[in-house]
């Protein structure tokens, strides 16, 4: 599958571990996902977003592609430490 990049599969696996029923489309909810207010001054027009992986870090080897960066944003991951310098990633 062309969308199964490491970052996306890590997010899917983690969300599935936190709330197994949500990914199956069930009405039953047994996880810890909650709605949280957006920070003051946030450009996001929606006043509340699901907590998702807020507070989590995602460690990556190099710079993520645009699809993965979007997935990281929508998963609400706090930090993405890079295993290499951005300049070294660009050289490849
Ligand atoms: Zn990617």
PDB file of the backbone (N, CA, C, O) and the ligand in Angstrom, with CONECT records:
HET     ZN  A 101       1
ATOM      1  N   UNK A   1       0.849  -1.195   0.000  1.00  0.00           N
ATOM      2  CA  UNK A   1       0.000   0.000   0.000  1.00  0.00           C
ATOM      3  C   UNK A   1       0.887   1.249   0.000  1.00  0.00           C
ATOM      4  O   UNK A   1       1.779   1.372   0.839  1.00  0.00           O
ATOM      5  N   UNK A   2       0.651   2.160  -0.922  1.00  0.00           N
ATOM      6  CA  UNK A   2       1.511   3.341  -1.017  1.00  0.00           C
ATOM      7  C   UNK A   2       1.369   4.323   0.141  1.00  0.00           C
ATOM      8  O   UNK A   2       2.191   5.228   0.283  1.00  0.00           O
ATOM      9  N   UNK A   3       0.346   4.160   0.967  1.00  0.00           N
ATOM     10  CA  UNK A   3       0.195   5.095   2.097  1.00  0.00           C
ATOM     11  C   UNK A   3       0.747   4.517   3.398  1.00  0.00           C
ATOM     12  O   UNK A   3       0.682   5.182   4.431  1.00  0.00           O
ATOM     13  N   UNK A   4       1.282   3.314   3.378  1.00  0.00           N
ATOM     14  CA  UNK A   4       1.785   2.685   4.597  1.00  0.00           C
ATOM     15  C   UNK A   4       3.236   3.082   4.863  1.00  0.00           C
ATOM     16  O   UNK A   4       4.130   2.236   4.854  1.00  0.00           O
ATOM     17  N   UNK A   5       3.457   4.344   5.094  1.00  0.00           N
ATOM     18  CA  UNK A   5       4.770   4.812   5.486  1.00  0.00           C
ATOM     19  C   UNK A   5       4.940   4.525   6.979  1.00  0.00           C
ATOM     20  O   UNK A   5       3.958   4.293   7.685  1.00  0.00           O
ATOM     21  N   UNK A   6       6.172   4.540   7.452  1.00  0.00           N
ATOM     22  CA  UNK A   6       6.455   4.202   8.846  1.00  0.00           C
ATOM     23  C   UNK A   6       5.668   5.084   9.820  1.00  0.00           C
ATOM     24  O   UNK A   6       5.124   4.585  10.805  1.00  0.00           O
ATOM     25  N   UNK A   7       5.607   6.380   9.554  1.00  0.00           N
ATOM     26  CA  UNK A   7       4.910   7.296  10.463  1.00  0.00           C
ATOM     27  C   UNK A   7       3.414   6.973  10.522  1.00  0.00           C
ATOM     28  O   UNK A   7       2.827   6.945  11.603  1.00  0.00           O
ATOM     29  N   UNK A   8       2.798   6.731   9.359  1.00  0.00           N
ATOM     30  CA  UNK A   8       1.364   6.452   9.305  1.00  0.00           C
ATOM     31  C   UNK A   8       1.051   5.132   9.998  1.00  0.00           C
ATOM     32  O   UNK A   8       0.084   5.043  10.754  1.00  0.00           O
ATOM     33  N   UNK A   9       1.849   4.119   9.750  1.00  0.00           N
ATOM     34  CA  UNK A   9       1.564   2.831  10.387  1.00  0.00           C
ATOM     35  C   UNK A   9       1.794   2.909  11.894  1.00  0.00           C
ATOM     36  O   UNK A   9       1.092   2.247  12.658  1.00  0.00           O
ATOM     37  N   UNK A  10       2.767   3.708  12.331  1.00  0.00           N
ATOM     38  CA  UNK A  10       2.988   3.871  13.781  1.00  0.00           C
ATOM     39  C   UNK A  10       1.771   4.559  14.413  1.00  0.00           C
ATOM     40  O   UNK A  10       1.341   4.179  15.502  1.00  0.00           O
ATOM     41  N   UNK A  11       1.223   5.559  13.740  1.00  0.00           N
ATOM     42  CA  UNK A  11       0.043   6.267  14.255  1.00  0.00           C
ATOM     43  C   UNK A  11      -1.157   5.325  14.285  1.00  0.00           C
ATOM     44  O   UNK A  11      -1.895   5.298  15.269  1.00  0.00           O
ATOM     45  N   UNK A  12      -1.357   4.558  13.227  1.00  0.00           N
ATOM     46  CA  UNK A  12      -2.486   3.615  13.190  1.00  0.00           C
ATOM     47  C   UNK A  12      -2.342   2.578  14.300  1.00  0.00           C
ATOM     48  O   UNK A  12      -3.298   2.310  15.028  1.00  0.00           O
ATOM     49  N   UNK A  13      -1.165   2.000  14.431  1.00  0.00           N
ATOM     50  CA  UNK A  13      -0.946   0.976  15.460  1.00  0.00           C
ATOM     51  C   UNK A  13      -1.175   1.538  16.856  1.00  0.00           C
ATOM     52  O   UNK A  13      -1.779   0.878  17.702  1.00  0.00           O
ATOM     53  N   UNK A  14      -0.696   2.750  17.100  1.00  0.00           N
ATOM     54  CA  UNK A  14      -0.833   3.348  18.431  1.00  0.00           C
ATOM     55  C   UNK A  14      -2.294   3.678  18.724  1.00  0.00           C
ATOM     56  O   UNK A  14      -2.787   3.385  19.813  1.00  0.00           O
ATOM     57  N   UNK A  15      -2.992   4.288  17.758  1.00  0.00           N
ATOM     58  CA  UNK A  15      -4.415   4.605  17.959  1.00  0.00           C
ATOM     59  C   UNK A  15      -5.222   3.322  18.172  1.00  0.00           C
ATOM     60  O   UNK A  15      -6.136   3.283  18.995  1.00  0.00           O
ATOM     61  N   UNK A  16      -4.879   2.297  17.437  1.00  0.00           N
ATOM     62  CA  UNK A  16      -5.580   1.024  17.586  1.00  0.00           C
ATOM     63  C   UNK A  16      -5.338   0.445  18.975  1.00  0.00           C
ATOM     64  O   UNK A  16      -6.243  -0.142  19.568  1.00  0.00           O
ATOM     65  N   UNK A  17      -4.128   0.605  19.496  1.00  0.00           N
ATOM     66  CA  UNK A  17      -3.825   0.133  20.839  1.00  0.00           C
ATOM     67  C   UNK A  17      -4.550   0.911  21.914  1.00  0.00           C
ATOM     68  O   UNK A  17      -4.948   0.345  22.932  1.00  0.00           O
ATOM     69  N   UNK A  18      -4.728   2.220  21.695  1.00  0.00           N
ATOM     70  CA  UNK A  18      -5.407   3.062  22.675  1.00  0.00           C
ATOM     71  C   UNK A  18      -6.911   2.821  22.639  1.00  0.00           C
ATOM     72  O   UNK A  18      -7.556   2.726  23.683  1.00  0.00           O
ATOM     73  N   UNK A  19      -7.462   2.723  21.443  1.00  0.00           N
ATOM     74  CA  UNK A  19      -8.915   2.597  21.309  1.00  0.00           C
ATOM     75  C   UNK A  19      -9.243   1.648  20.170  1.00  0.00           C
ATOM     76  O   UNK A  19      -9.502   2.078  19.046  1.00  0.00           O
ATOM     77  N   UNK A  20      -9.231   0.386  20.461  1.00  0.00           N
ATOM     78  CA  UNK A  20      -9.429  -0.655  19.463  1.00  0.00           C
ATOM     79  C   UNK A  20     -10.778  -0.521  18.749  1.00  0.00           C
ATOM     80  O   UNK A  20     -10.870  -0.796  17.552  1.00  0.00           O
ATOM     81  N   UNK A  21     -11.809  -0.109  19.460  1.00  0.00           N
ATOM     82  CA  UNK A  21     -13.148  -0.064  18.884  1.00  0.00           C
ATOM     83  C   UNK A  21     -13.332   1.110  17.918  1.00  0.00           C
ATOM     84  O   UNK A  21     -14.102   0.999  16.964  1.00  0.00           O
ATOM     85  N   UNK A  22     -12.645   2.227  18.145  1.00  0.00           N
ATOM     86  CA  UNK A  22     -12.837   3.418  17.313  1.00  0.00           C
ATOM     87  C   UNK A  22     -12.469   3.144  15.861  1.00  0.00           C
ATOM     88  O   UNK A  22     -13.150   3.619  14.953  1.00  0.00           O
ATOM     89  N   UNK A  23     -11.407   2.388  15.631  1.00  0.00           N
ATOM     90  CA  UNK A  23     -10.984   2.133  14.269  1.00  0.00           C
ATOM     91  C   UNK A  23     -11.899   1.146  13.558  1.00  0.00           C
ATOM     92  O   UNK A  23     -11.888   1.054  12.330  1.00  0.00           O
ATOM     93  N   UNK A  24     -12.671   0.427  14.312  1.00  0.00           N
ATOM     94  CA  UNK A  24     -13.604  -0.518  13.721  1.00  0.00           C
ATOM     95  C   UNK A  24     -14.953   0.126  13.438  1.00  0.00           C
ATOM     96  O   UNK A  24     -15.846  -0.526  12.896  1.00  0.00           O
ATOM     97  N   UNK A  25     -15.113   1.395  13.797  1.00  0.00           N
ATOM     98  CA  UNK A  25     -16.358   2.090  13.530  1.00  0.00           C
ATOM     99  C   UNK A  25     -17.470   1.730  14.485  1.00  0.00           C
ATOM    100  O   UNK A  25     -18.640   1.953  14.173  1.00  0.00           O
ATOM    101  N   UNK A  26     -17.147   1.189  15.618  1.00  0.00           N
ATOM    102  CA  UNK A  26     -18.165   0.781  16.579  1.00  0.00           C
ATOM    103  C   UNK A  26     -18.652   1.969  17.397  1.00  0.00           C
ATOM    104  O   UNK A  26     -17.927   2.949  17.571  1.00  0.00           O
ATOM    105  N   UNK A  27     -19.855   1.881  17.887  1.00  0.00           N
ATOM    106  CA  UNK A  27     -20.390   2.889  18.789  1.00  0.00           C
ATOM    107  C   UNK A  27     -19.808   2.713  20.194  1.00  0.00           C
ATOM    108  O   UNK A  27     -19.841   3.636  21.008  1.00  0.00           O
ATOM    109  N   UNK A  28     -19.287   1.542  20.463  1.00  0.00           N
ATOM    110  CA  UNK A  28     -18.730   1.273  21.784  1.00  0.00           C
ATOM    111  C   UNK A  28     -17.370   1.946  21.884  1.00  0.00           C
ATOM    112  O   UNK A  28     -16.529   1.803  20.995  1.00  0.00           O
ATOM    113  N   UNK A  29     -17.163   2.668  22.954  1.00  0.00           N
ATOM    114  CA  UNK A  29     -15.895   3.346  23.137  1.00  0.00           C
ATOM    115  C   UNK A  29     -15.275   2.928  24.459  1.00  0.00           C
ATOM    116  O   UNK A  29     -15.873   3.117  25.518  1.00  0.00           O
ATOM    117  N   UNK A  30     -14.093   2.368  24.401  1.00  0.00           N
ATOM    118  CA  UNK A  30     -13.434   1.900  25.611  1.00  0.00           C
ATOM    119  C   UNK A  30     -12.046   2.520  25.768  1.00  0.00           C
ATOM    120  O   UNK A  30     -11.244   2.038  26.568  1.00  0.00           O
ATOM    121  N   UNK A  31     -11.758   3.569  25.025  1.00  0.00           N
ATOM    122  CA  UNK A  31     -10.436   4.172  25.060  1.00  0.00           C
ATOM    123  C   UNK A  31     -10.383   5.427  25.889  1.00  0.00           C
ATOM    124  O   UNK A  31     -11.290   5.704  26.673  1.00  0.00           O
ATOM    125  N   UNK A  32      -9.318   6.190  25.719  1.00  0.00           N
ATOM    126  CA  UNK A  32      -9.152   7.410  26.498  1.00  0.00           C
ATOM    127  C   UNK A  32      -9.134   8.668  25.631  1.00  0.00           C
ATOM    128  O   UNK A  32      -8.632   9.708  26.058  1.00  0.00           O
ATOM    129  N   UNK A  33      -9.676   8.578  24.425  1.00  0.00           N
ATOM    130  CA  UNK A  33      -9.726   9.757  23.574  1.00  0.00           C
ATOM    131  C   UNK A  33     -10.807  10.705  24.080  1.00  0.00           C
ATOM    132  O   UNK A  33     -11.934  10.287  24.344  1.00  0.00           O
ATOM    133  N   UNK A  34     -10.462  11.971  24.211  1.00  0.00           N
ATOM    134  CA  UNK A  34     -11.409  12.976  24.678  1.00  0.00           C
ATOM    135  C   UNK A  34     -11.284  14.209  23.802  1.00  0.00           C
ATOM    136  O   UNK A  34     -10.280  14.399  23.116  1.00  0.00           O
ATOM    137  N   UNK A  35     -12.306  15.039  23.833  1.00  0.00           N
ATOM    138  CA  UNK A  35     -12.255  16.303  23.121  1.00  0.00           C
ATOM    139  C   UNK A  35     -11.562  17.324  24.014  1.00  0.00           C
ATOM    140  O   UNK A  35     -11.819  17.389  25.216  1.00  0.00           O
ATOM    141  N   UNK A  36     -10.685  18.116  23.420  1.00  0.00           N
ATOM    142  CA  UNK A  36      -9.969  19.135  24.183  1.00  0.00           C
ATOM    143  C   UNK A  36     -10.093  20.465  23.446  1.00  0.00           C
ATOM    144  O   UNK A  36     -10.139  20.489  22.217  1.00  0.00           O
ATOM    145  N   UNK A  37     -10.146  21.571  24.187  1.00  0.00           N
ATOM    146  CA  UNK A  37     -10.231  22.869  23.524  1.00  0.00           C
ATOM    147  C   UNK A  37      -8.926  23.226  22.835  1.00  0.00           C
ATOM    148  O   UNK A  37      -7.848  22.839  23.286  1.00  0.00           O
ATOM    149  N   UNK A  38      -9.030  23.970  21.737  1.00  0.00           N
ATOM    150  CA  UNK A  38      -7.833  24.430  21.042  1.00  0.00           C
ATOM    151  C   UNK A  38      -7.198  25.541  21.855  1.00  0.00           C
ATOM    152  O   UNK A  38      -7.898  26.263  22.565  1.00  0.00           O
ATOM    153  N   UNK A  39      -5.886  25.691  21.765  1.00  0.00           N
ATOM    154  CA  UNK A  39      -5.211  26.753  22.515  1.00  0.00           C
ATOM    155  C   UNK A  39      -5.653  28.137  22.048  1.00  0.00           C
ATOM    156  O   UNK A  39      -6.048  28.324  20.897  1.00  0.00           O
ATOM    157  N   UNK A  40      -5.580  29.078  22.945  1.00  0.00           N
ATOM    158  CA  UNK A  40      -5.891  30.468  22.622  1.00  0.00           C
ATOM    159  C   UNK A  40      -5.015  30.930  21.461  1.00  0.00           C
ATOM    160  O   UNK A  40      -3.801  30.728  21.476  1.00  0.00           O
ATOM    161  N   UNK A  41      -5.636  31.552  20.450  1.00  0.00           N
ATOM    162  CA  UNK A  41      -4.884  32.055  19.308  1.00  0.00           C
ATOM    163  C   UNK A  41      -4.583  31.016  18.255  1.00  0.00           C
ATOM    164  O   UNK A  41      -3.879  31.316  17.291  1.00  0.00           O
ATOM    165  N   UNK A  42      -5.092  29.801  18.401  1.00  0.00           N
ATOM    166  CA  UNK A  42      -4.835  28.756  17.422  1.00  0.00           C
ATOM    167  C   UNK A  42      -5.502  29.095  16.089  1.00  0.00           C
ATOM    168  O   UNK A  42      -6.627  29.594  16.085  1.00  0.00           O
ATOM    169  N   UNK A  43      -4.841  28.837  14.962  1.00  0.00           N
ATOM    170  CA  UNK A  43      -5.459  29.111  13.669  1.00  0.00           C
ATOM    171  C   UNK A  43      -6.544  28.096  13.304  1.00  0.00           C
ATOM    172  O   UNK A  43      -7.272  28.288  12.331  1.00  0.00           O
ATOM    173  N   UNK A  44      -6.650  27.029  14.075  1.00  0.00           N
ATOM    174  CA  UNK A  44      -7.654  26.001  13.809  1.00  0.00           C
ATOM    175  C   UNK A  44      -9.040  26.557  14.111  1.00  0.00           C
ATOM    176  O   UNK A  44      -9.298  26.978  15.239  1.00  0.00           O
ATOM    177  N   UNK A  45      -9.951  26.567  13.111  1.00  0.00           N
ATOM    178  CA  UNK A  45     -11.278  27.153  13.333  1.00  0.00           C
ATOM    179  C   UNK A  45     -12.198  26.308  14.206  1.00  0.00           C
ATOM    180  O   UNK A  45     -13.201  26.813  14.710  1.00  0.00           O
ATOM    181  N   UNK A  46     -11.877  25.043  14.390  1.00  0.00           N
ATOM    182  CA  UNK A  46     -12.727  24.161  15.200  1.00  0.00           C
ATOM    183  C   UNK A  46     -12.351  24.366  16.674  1.00  0.00           C
ATOM    184  O   UNK A  46     -11.177  24.264  17.031  1.00  0.00           O
ATOM    185  N   UNK A  47     -13.337  24.652  17.525  1.00  0.00           N
ATOM    186  CA  UNK A  47     -13.010  24.964  18.922  1.00  0.00           C
ATOM    187  C   UNK A  47     -12.483  23.785  19.724  1.00  0.00           C
ATOM    188  O   UNK A  47     -11.762  23.977  20.702  1.00  0.00           O
ATOM    189  N   UNK A  48     -12.837  22.559  19.322  1.00  0.00           N
ATOM    190  CA  UNK A  48     -12.375  21.378  20.042  1.00  0.00           C
ATOM    191  C   UNK A  48     -11.897  20.329  19.045  1.00  0.00           C
ATOM    192  O   UNK A  48     -12.443  20.197  17.949  1.00  0.00           O
ATOM    193  N   UNK A  49     -10.884  19.599  19.438  1.00  0.00           N
ATOM    194  CA  UNK A  49     -10.389  18.491  18.627  1.00  0.00           C
ATOM    195  C   UNK A  49     -10.195  17.280  19.526  1.00  0.00           C
ATOM    196  O   UNK A  49     -10.016  17.417  20.736  1.00  0.00           O
ATOM    197  N   UNK A  50     -10.231  16.105  18.932  1.00  0.00           N
ATOM    198  CA  UNK A  50      -9.979  14.892  19.707  1.00  0.00           C
ATOM    199  C   UNK A  50      -8.545  14.899  20.219  1.00  0.00           C
ATOM    200  O   UNK A  50      -7.628  15.357  19.537  1.00  0.00           O
ATOM    201  N   UNK A  51      -8.375  14.396  21.401  1.00  0.00           N
ATOM    202  CA  UNK A  51      -7.055  14.374  22.021  1.00  0.00           C
ATOM    203  C   UNK A  51      -6.068  13.554  21.198  1.00  0.00           C
ATOM    204  O   UNK A  51      -4.895  13.912  21.092  1.00  0.00           O
ATOM    205  N   UNK A  52      -6.543  12.451  20.614  1.00  0.00           N
ATOM    206  CA  UNK A  52      -5.724  11.553  19.806  1.00  0.00           C
ATOM    207  C   UNK A  52      -4.415  11.216  20.513  1.00  0.00           C
ATOM    208  O   UNK A  52      -4.441  10.631  21.596  1.00  0.00           O
ATOM    209  N   UNK A  53      -3.283  11.568  19.934  1.00  0.00           N
ATOM    210  CA  UNK A  53      -1.988  11.213  20.508  1.00  0.00           C
ATOM    211  C   UNK A  53      -1.293  12.425  21.113  1.00  0.00           C
ATOM    212  O   UNK A  53      -0.065  12.473  21.190  1.00  0.00           O
ATOM    213  N   UNK A  54      -2.087  13.405  21.541  1.00  0.00           N
ATOM    214  CA  UNK A  54      -1.505  14.595  22.164  1.00  0.00           C
ATOM    215  C   UNK A  54      -0.688  14.178  23.376  1.00  0.00           C
ATOM    216  O   UNK A  54      -1.144  13.397  24.210  1.00  0.00           O
ATOM    217  N   UNK A  55       0.520  14.706  23.461  1.00  0.00           N
ATOM    218  CA  UNK A  55       1.432  14.347  24.543  1.00  0.00           C
ATOM    219  C   UNK A  55       2.425  13.271  24.128  1.00  0.00           C
ATOM    220  O   UNK A  55       3.363  12.970  24.866  1.00  0.00           O
ATOM    221  N   UNK A  56       2.221  12.693  22.951  1.00  0.00           N
ATOM    222  CA  UNK A  56       3.133  11.649  22.460  1.00  0.00           C
ATOM    223  C   UNK A  56       4.218  12.256  21.579  1.00  0.00           C
ATOM    224  O   UNK A  56       4.029  13.302  20.959  1.00  0.00           O
ATOM    225  N   UNK A  57       5.350  11.578  21.540  1.00  0.00           N
ATOM    226  CA  UNK A  57       6.429  11.916  20.616  1.00  0.00           C
ATOM    227  C   UNK A  57       6.515  10.828  19.566  1.00  0.00           C
ATOM    228  O   UNK A  57       6.225   9.667  19.858  1.00  0.00           O
ATOM    229  N   UNK A  58       6.909  11.178  18.344  1.00  0.00           N
ATOM    230  CA  UNK A  58       7.128  10.201  17.281  1.00  0.00           C
ATOM    231  C   UNK A  58       8.547  10.386  16.774  1.00  0.00           C
ATOM    232  O   UNK A  58       8.876  11.421  16.195  1.00  0.00           O
ATOM    233  N   UNK A  59       9.391   9.379  16.993  1.00  0.00           N
ATOM    234  CA  UNK A  59      10.785   9.456  16.565  1.00  0.00           C
ATOM    235  C   UNK A  59      10.902   8.963  15.130  1.00  0.00           C
ATOM    236  O   UNK A  59      10.424   7.878  14.799  1.00  0.00           O
ATOM    237  N   UNK A  60      11.543   9.770  14.272  1.00  0.00           N
ATOM    238  CA  UNK A  60      11.700   9.404  12.869  1.00  0.00           C
ATOM    239  C   UNK A  60      13.180   9.492  12.486  1.00  0.00           C
ATOM    240  O   UNK A  60      13.957  10.218  13.106  1.00  0.00           O
ATOM    241  N   UNK A  61      13.548   8.731  11.444  1.00  0.00           N
ATOM    242  CA  UNK A  61      14.940   8.712  10.994  1.00  0.00           C
ATOM    243  C   UNK A  61      15.301   9.944  10.177  1.00  0.00           C
ATOM    244  O   UNK A  61      16.417  10.456  10.269  1.00  0.00           O
ATOM    245  N   UNK A  62      14.345  10.420   9.371  1.00  0.00           N
ATOM    246  CA  UNK A  62      14.617  11.567   8.519  1.00  0.00           C
ATOM    247  C   UNK A  62      13.383  12.431   8.412  1.00  0.00           C
ATOM    248  O   UNK A  62      12.398  12.217   9.119  1.00  0.00           O
ATOM    249  N   UNK A  63      13.441  13.410   7.523  1.00  0.00           N
ATOM    250  CA  UNK A  63      12.303  14.301   7.346  1.00  0.00           C
ATOM    251  C   UNK A  63      11.114  13.528   6.785  1.00  0.00           C
ATOM    252  O   UNK A  63      11.263  12.753   5.841  1.00  0.00           O
ATOM    253  N   UNK A  64       9.944  13.737   7.362  1.00  0.00           N
ATOM    254  CA  UNK A  64       8.736  13.052   6.915  1.00  0.00           C
ATOM    255  C   UNK A  64       8.219  13.677   5.628  1.00  0.00           C
ATOM    256  O   UNK A  64       8.441  14.858   5.363  1.00  0.00           O
ATOM    257  N   UNK A  65       7.526  12.865   4.829  1.00  0.00           N
ATOM    258  CA  UNK A  65       6.920  13.358   3.589  1.00  0.00           C
ATOM    259  C   UNK A  65       5.663  14.178   3.958  1.00  0.00           C
ATOM    260  O   UNK A  65       5.219  14.139   5.105  1.00  0.00           O
ATOM    261  N   UNK A  66       5.095  14.913   2.998  1.00  0.00           N
ATOM    262  CA  UNK A  66       3.907  15.726   3.297  1.00  0.00           C
ATOM    263  C   UNK A  66       2.721  14.919   3.836  1.00  0.00           C
ATOM    264  O   UNK A  66       2.004  15.398   4.714  1.00  0.00           O
ATOM    265  N   UNK A  67       2.507  13.708   3.326  1.00  0.00           N
ATOM    266  CA  UNK A  67       1.392  12.901   3.830  1.00  0.00           C
ATOM    267  C   UNK A  67       1.605  12.565   5.301  1.00  0.00           C
ATOM    268  O   UNK A  67       0.681  12.677   6.107  1.00  0.00           O
ATOM    269  N   UNK A  68       2.812  12.157   5.647  1.00  0.00           N
ATOM    270  CA  UNK A  68       3.104  11.800   7.036  1.00  0.00           C
ATOM    271  C   UNK A  68       3.056  13.028   7.939  1.00  0.00           C
ATOM    272  O   UNK A  68       2.599  12.933   9.078  1.00  0.00           O
ATOM    273  N   UNK A  69       3.515  14.170   7.456  1.00  0.00           N
ATOM    274  CA  UNK A  69       3.439  15.387   8.266  1.00  0.00           C
ATOM    275  C   UNK A  69       1.987  15.737   8.559  1.00  0.00           C
ATOM    276  O   UNK A  69       1.663  16.186   9.659  1.00  0.00           O
ATOM    277  N   UNK A  70       1.116  15.533   7.582  1.00  0.00           N
ATOM    278  CA  UNK A  70      -0.313  15.777   7.816  1.00  0.00           C
ATOM    279  C   UNK A  70      -0.863  14.796   8.845  1.00  0.00           C
ATOM    280  O   UNK A  70      -1.612  15.188   9.739  1.00  0.00           O
ATOM    281  N   UNK A  71      -0.496  13.530   8.722  1.00  0.00           N
ATOM    282  CA  UNK A  71      -0.965  12.527   9.687  1.00  0.00           C
ATOM    283  C   UNK A  71      -0.466  12.861  11.085  1.00  0.00           C
ATOM    284  O   UNK A  71      -1.201  12.695  12.058  1.00  0.00           O
ATOM    285  N   UNK A  72       0.764  13.325  11.198  1.00  0.00           N
ATOM    286  CA  UNK A  72       1.329  13.708  12.499  1.00  0.00           C
ATOM    287  C   UNK A  72       0.536  14.880  13.071  1.00  0.00           C
ATOM    288  O   UNK A  72       0.223  14.905  14.261  1.00  0.00           O
ATOM    289  N   UNK A  73       0.216  15.844  12.218  1.00  0.00           N
ATOM    290  CA  UNK A  73      -0.567  17.000  12.681  1.00  0.00           C
ATOM    291  C   UNK A  73      -1.943  16.555  13.170  1.00  0.00           C
ATOM    292  O   UNK A  73      -2.348  16.915  14.276  1.00  0.00           O
ATOM    293  N   UNK A  74      -2.660  15.788  12.373  1.00  0.00           N
ATOM    294  CA  UNK A  74      -4.031  15.406  12.725  1.00  0.00           C
ATOM    295  C   UNK A  74      -4.071  14.432  13.888  1.00  0.00           C
ATOM    296  O   UNK A  74      -5.096  14.331  14.562  1.00  0.00           O
ATOM    297  N   UNK A  75      -2.985  13.712  14.144  1.00  0.00           N
ATOM    298  CA  UNK A  75      -2.926  12.825  15.305  1.00  0.00           C
ATOM    299  C   UNK A  75      -2.597  13.600  16.577  1.00  0.00           C
ATOM    300  O   UNK A  75      -2.666  13.052  17.677  1.00  0.00           O
ATOM    301  N   UNK A  76      -2.238  14.878  16.427  1.00  0.00           N
ATOM    302  CA  UNK A  76      -1.931  15.764  17.563  1.00  0.00           C
ATOM    303  C   UNK A  76      -0.670  15.349  18.307  1.00  0.00           C
ATOM    304  O   UNK A  76      -0.561  15.542  19.518  1.00  0.00           O
ATOM    305  N   UNK A  77       0.274  14.782  17.581  1.00  0.00           N
ATOM    306  CA  UNK A  77       1.545  14.404  18.204  1.00  0.00           C
ATOM    307  C   UNK A  77       2.317  15.673  18.549  1.00  0.00           C
ATOM    308  O   UNK A  77       2.410  16.598  17.742  1.00  0.00           O
ATOM    309  N   UNK A  78       2.863  15.699  19.747  1.00  0.00           N
ATOM    310  CA  UNK A  78       3.504  16.917  20.237  1.00  0.00           C
ATOM    311  C   UNK A  78       4.856  17.200  19.596  1.00  0.00           C
ATOM    312  O   UNK A  78       5.112  18.311  19.131  1.00  0.00           O
ATOM    313  N   UNK A  79       5.730  16.175  19.576  1.00  0.00           N
ATOM    314  CA  UNK A  79       7.084  16.402  19.101  1.00  0.00           C
ATOM    315  C   UNK A  79       7.495  15.295  18.150  1.00  0.00           C
ATOM    316  O   UNK A  79       7.069  14.149  18.298  1.00  0.00           O
ATOM    317  N   UNK A  80       8.337  15.641  17.160  1.00  0.00           N
ATOM    318  CA  UNK A  80       8.864  14.658  16.212  1.00  0.00           C
ATOM    319  C   UNK A  80      10.382  14.836  16.141  1.00  0.00           C
ATOM    320  O   UNK A  80      10.885  15.533  15.259  1.00  0.00           O
ATOM    321  N   UNK A  81      11.110  14.211  17.063  1.00  0.00           N
ATOM    322  CA  UNK A  81      12.574  14.289  16.998  1.00  0.00           C
ATOM    323  C   UNK A  81      13.101  13.558  15.761  1.00  0.00           C
ATOM    324  O   UNK A  81      12.658  12.453  15.447  1.00  0.00           O
ATOM    325  N   UNK A  82      14.051  14.189  15.063  1.00  0.00           N
ATOM    326  CA  UNK A  82      14.652  13.601  13.864  1.00  0.00           C
ATOM    327  C   UNK A  82      15.926  12.871  14.241  1.00  0.00           C
ATOM    328  O   UNK A  82      16.695  13.343  15.078  1.00  0.00           O
ATOM    329  N   UNK A  83      16.152  11.704  13.616  1.00  0.00           N
ATOM    330  CA  UNK A  83      17.358  10.921  13.861  1.00  0.00           C
ATOM    331  C   UNK A  83      18.544  11.427  13.081  1.00  0.00           C
ATOM    332  O   UNK A  83      19.668  10.977  13.303  1.00  0.00           O
ATOM    333  N   UNK A  84      18.318  12.354  12.169  1.00  0.00           N
ATOM    334  CA  UNK A  84      19.402  12.912  11.374  1.00  0.00           C
ATOM    335  C   UNK A  84      19.110  14.390  11.144  1.00  0.00           C
ATOM    336  O   UNK A  84      17.992  14.861  11.354  1.00  0.00           O
ATOM    337  N   UNK A  85      20.123  15.098  10.714  1.00  0.00           N
ATOM    338  CA  UNK A  85      19.920  16.521  10.448  1.00  0.00           C
ATOM    339  C   UNK A  85      19.137  16.680   9.142  1.00  0.00           C
ATOM    340  O   UNK A  85      19.290  15.877   8.221  1.00  0.00           O
ATOM    341  N   UNK A  86      18.310  17.703   9.066  1.00  0.00           N
ATOM    342  CA  UNK A  86      17.506  17.955   7.872  1.00  0.00           C
ATOM    343  C   UNK A  86      18.392  18.147   6.648  1.00  0.00           C
ATOM    344  O   UNK A  86      18.029  17.714   5.554  1.00  0.00           O
ATOM    345  N   UNK A  87      19.548  18.789   6.810  1.00  0.00           N
ATOM    346  CA  UNK A  87      20.450  19.029   5.691  1.00  0.00           C
ATOM    347  C   UNK A  87      20.951  17.699   5.103  1.00  0.00           C
ATOM    348  O   UNK A  87      21.103  17.578   3.888  1.00  0.00           O
ATOM    349  N   UNK A  88      21.202  16.715   5.957  1.00  0.00           N
ATOM    350  CA  UNK A  88      21.665  15.407   5.479  1.00  0.00           C
ATOM    351  C   UNK A  88      20.558  14.674   4.740  1.00  0.00           C
ATOM    352  O   UNK A  88      20.840  13.945   3.789  1.00  0.00           O
ATOM    353  N   UNK A  89      19.320  14.845   5.145  1.00  0.00           N
ATOM    354  CA  UNK A  89      18.191  14.214   4.464  1.00  0.00           C
ATOM    355  C   UNK A  89      18.034  14.793   3.058  1.00  0.00           C
ATOM    356  O   UNK A  89      17.755  14.057   2.112  1.00  0.00           O
ATOM    357  N   UNK A  90      18.207  16.080   2.920  1.00  0.00           N
ATOM    358  CA  UNK A  90      18.042  16.755   1.633  1.00  0.00           C
ATOM    359  C   UNK A  90      19.116  16.287   0.638  1.00  0.00           C
ATOM    360  O   UNK A  90      18.844  16.225  -0.561  1.00  0.00           O
ATOM    361  N   UNK A  91      20.315  15.959   1.101  1.00  0.00           N
ATOM    362  CA  UNK A  91      21.427  15.574   0.220  1.00  0.00           C
ATOM    363  C   UNK A  91      21.165  14.267  -0.524  1.00  0.00           C
ATOM    364  O   UNK A  91      21.755  14.046  -1.582  1.00  0.00           O
ATOM    365  N   UNK A  92      20.294  13.389  -0.004  1.00  0.00           N
ATOM    366  CA  UNK A  92      20.112  12.065  -0.618  1.00  0.00           C
ATOM    367  C   UNK A  92      19.356  12.122  -1.899  1.00  0.00           C
ATOM    368  O   UNK A  92      19.126  11.089  -2.528  1.00  0.00           O
TER     369      UNK A  92
HETATM  370 ZN    ZN A 101       5.611   9.477   4.543  1.00  0.00          ZN
END
